[in-house]
Amino acid sequence: MRAHPAGPRHGDLVTDPGAMVAAPTAEAVDALAESVWPRHCSRGADGAMTIGGVDVRDIAADHGSPVYVLDEVDLRSRAREYASAYRQAGASRVYYAAKAFLSVAVARWVFEEGLGIDVASGGELAVAVRAGVPGDALLMHGNNKSMAEITAAIEYGVGRIVVDSFEEIARVASAAADAGVVQPVMVRATVGVEAHTHEFIATAHEDQKFGLSAETGAAEEAVRRIAKLPSLSLVGLHSHIGSQIFDSSGFEVAAGRIVSLAQRLHEEQGIDIAELNLGGGMGIAYVDSDDPINVADMAAQIGRIASRACADAGIDEPTLAFEPGRAIVGPAGITLYEVGTIKPVELDSGVVRTYVSVDGGMSDNIRTALYGAEYSVRLASRSSSAPPMLCRVVGKHCESGDVVVRDAWLPEDLAPGDLLAVAATGAYCRSMASNYNYLTRPGVVGVRDGAASTIIRRETMDDLLGLDTHA
Ligand SMILES: *Cc1c(COP(=O)(O)O)cnc(C)c1O
């Protein structure tokens, strides 16, 4: 399985730890680990979870379930931390990767906290535009941008278009010429590094759809073509190596390779690279055992790696740029579900696994089914001191792979009507949500200082039927 920017590569290696480890204590099953849960999430006096000072029971009562909840103060603080740590490490620009989750409110929050926004489609661009984020703060990605998307980006004055193919160089050049502007572009280079969590794979070439190879001469050819086109100006090179990365070792190999491409461009074409965008992919904790290095250390290490690579190559140090997505919004969000049915199933081993069905599933969180992603789940509407039971939290879709949390411990007294909270669902859940089985996609509620407000409203049956021309 190849890595996807939004998830792990080794879905096939996910085992069944719940069936093998000893049961945790009731306290452990009630606890909200700081590394996993939003910063303003705790249990109130009666044991129910609060987030941003709002009781989750009130959120579910007012907004329905399932519902995504975003801790605004947490999200803003992470945006600020990334902006400041990576600026300190030599970045002139830090973009929020919109694909993790985007809405008008969130676009404004991250922009107010000092981030630009990286968009990868006309739709993401439209949201950023509606939020009033200026073009200069935007960067556009995509391996097959349509002419309409390219034109919209140029008309709005998007500060960087990252070109991904030779066809696209010609398309952006022609759209910019038609608009009478010189469009700043970057070349997306692939460097044969694929990173995920504790490991990365380094190969000579990349077997994937993104970018132009730094090793075969394709990236150099792209730079040569851009240099000849008066409606384009090359600002730099771009490399994104993967997602959910826990340390800087993959960046080290990637930076070495991209800097050696910059050195060849300097020597062979007399072109100096002003900006080096090293992409996103900074990892977060989904479960207690996840242990990504902290923001400041990661930023400082990557900054030093880039400086050293440039010094070794004897080139002037370009300014850096980054595009974290998951790390900004992921930890700030949770999903609330209501428990519907509880079904104990005896396994061949004699172990009993209890299937807990909730009122959502793979339509609001596809990551478990798609990549074997792991999540933490807690009883949220109350606390319990009942002994833990081994559970699998599943959705309501017509697929046996419709799993939200593969292995979880929940209190034995769990009952229909209880609310469950799943942590770290701020990234790649709402943005990848579907209407499978004609479920309405959940709304997104922002919380801060004891108040909740709708960021994206829940879909209605009318929204769904409104698309059907025979309805
Ligand atoms: C997905 C992606 C990102 C963001 O990745 P995260 O893991 O969410 O930080 C940044 N840049 C590019 C090019 C991407 O494809």
The ligand as an SDF file (V2000), in Angstrom:
LIG
                    3D

 15 15  0  0  0  0  0  0  0  0999 V2000
   -1.5670   16.8250    2.2580 C   0  0  0  0  0  0  0  0  0  0  0  0
   -0.5400   17.8390    1.9710 C   0  0  0  0  0  0  0  0  0  0  0  0
   -0.1060   18.7120    2.9730 C   0  0  0  0  0  0  0  0  0  0  0  0
   -0.5830   18.6180    4.3910 C   0  0  0  0  0  0  0  0  0  0  0  0
   -0.2910   17.4000    4.9700 O   0  0  0  0  0  0  0  0  0  0  0  0
   -0.5540   17.2010    6.5520 P   0  0  0  0  0  0  0  0  0  0  0  0
   -0.1620   15.8010    6.7860 O   0  0  0  0  0  0  0  0  0  0  0  0
   -1.9910   17.4410    6.7770 O   0  0  0  0  0  0  0  0  0  0  0  0
    0.2990   18.1960    7.2510 O   0  0  0  0  0  0  0  0  0  0  0  0
    0.8050   19.6780    2.6320 C   0  0  0  0  0  0  0  0  0  0  0  0
    1.2770   19.7910    1.3720 N   0  0  0  0  0  0  0  0  0  0  0  0
    0.8760   18.9560    0.3860 C   0  0  0  0  0  0  0  0  0  0  0  0
    1.4230   19.1290   -0.9590 C   0  0  0  0  0  0  0  0  0  0  0  0
   -0.0350   17.9620    0.6400 C   0  0  0  0  0  0  0  0  0  0  0  0
   -0.4220   17.1310   -0.3360 O   0  0  0  0  0  0  0  0  0  0  0  0
  1  2  1  0
  2  3  1  0
  2 14  2  0
  3  4  1  0
  3 10  2  0
  4  5  1  0
  5  6  1  0
  6  7  2  0
  6  8  1  0
  6  9  1  0
 10 11  1  0
 11 12  2  0
 12 13  1  0
 12 14  1  0
 14 15  1  0
M  END
$$$$
